[in-house]
Amino acid sequence: MVESEGPVGRIRLNRPKALHALNLSMCEAVLEALETWRGDAAVEVVTIDHAEGRGFCAGGDIRMLAESGAGDGVAARAFFHAEYRMNHRLFTYAKPTVAFMDGITMGGGVGLASPCRFRVATENTKFAMPETGIGLFPDVGGGWYLSRLPGRIGQYLALTGHRLDGAECLALGLATHYLPGTALDAAKAGLARTPQDIVGVLDPLAAAPPAARILDDKPMIDRLFASDVLEDIYAVLSEDGGEWATATLATLKTKSPQTLKVSLRLLAEGAVMPTFEDEMRQEYAVGAHVVQRHDFIEGVRAVIVDKDHAPRWDPATPEGVSDHVIDQIFAPLPDDEAWTPQ
């Protein structure tokens, strides 16, 4: 749902039964709106929120991606192409953008909110990149954003899919403001009155967040996730033997070993990627390959279609995933198939 209301361009996600998960038509509508407002002097700020329900945005149209990946992959690539253009357009947008991450903000929702200049978390925020559990990887800029978090927290989040609350998002810089959910209407009304002073609108409405629990675990995360080699992380977690390490290793063993390795490489390369455009080009190539591989189709079957939550990964262990396979997944696409920002 796209509309301009006075000086505010409003993007309101409106698929409540799907927790506002993105599909191709939604991405194209957002792109069209951003292009229209770019040259409209009457629109001074763009806001992104959701119409109703407990999700800001739960991700993308995963079932469609898997069905396409099992065939020729054309529809999956078309979705990724439009979604990543939307991500990049927001990242480079000249006008201020404000995302209200009130509720579930996962996958595609992270890709919508993270490039915005202002990112508002609340007590309802549940922020995660859980893709390795379905044989995918933290895309939509995940290699860029997660690799720039403090210490090794990004690697921990990418591999485990751990959920952050609003206070943790603020502490890690994933959110710029923490507001009570009850203050969001006042914030949106304030932006309509004084779009030139977004900080002046949001700051007085901000609340003191609770303690960011993940910071207590940061020394442990930095130590146990220090390596970019998955087998090393497994070994260190196993050797540690503590309650946290044991539980975390058990979590990792439910994920796709292939896409755990993809995620580690994505963050290692994302940390030194020259531009966000370069990041999107690489993630598109990786995504185009991954959606047609066994683990993604099997992960979606286990988690979303049959819901038996018993995926049969192939290879089943980190040792079975060769460097050659990862190199194939990261191979650039031919120029005529590669992602472009326009």
Secondary structure as UniProt FT lines:
FT   STRAND          2..5
FT   TURN            6..7
FT   STRAND          8..13
FT   HELIX           16..18
FT   TURN            19..20
FT   HELIX           24..38
FT   TURN            41..42
FT   STRAND          45..50
FT   STRAND          55..57
FT   HELIX           62..69
FT   TURN            70..72
FT   HELIX           74..91
FT   STRAND          97..101
FT   STRAND          104..106
FT   HELIX           108..113
FT   TURN            114..115
FT   STRAND          118..121
FT   TURN            123..124
FT   STRAND          126..128
FT   HELIX           131..134
FT   TURN            140..141
FT   HELIX           142..145
FT   HELIX           146..148
FT   TURN            151..152
FT   HELIX           153..160
FT   STRAND          164..165
FT   HELIX           166..172
FT   STRAND          177..178
FT   HELIX           181..183
FT   HELIX           184..193
FT   TURN            195..196
FT   HELIX           198..202
FT   HELIX           203..205
FT   HELIX           213..224
FT   HELIX           230..240
FT   HELIX           243..252
FT   TURN            253..254
FT   HELIX           257..270
FT   TURN            271..272
FT   HELIX           276..290
FT   TURN            291..292
FT   HELIX           294..300
FT   HELIX           301..305
FT   HELIX           318..320
FT   HELIX           323..329
FT   TURN            335..337
//
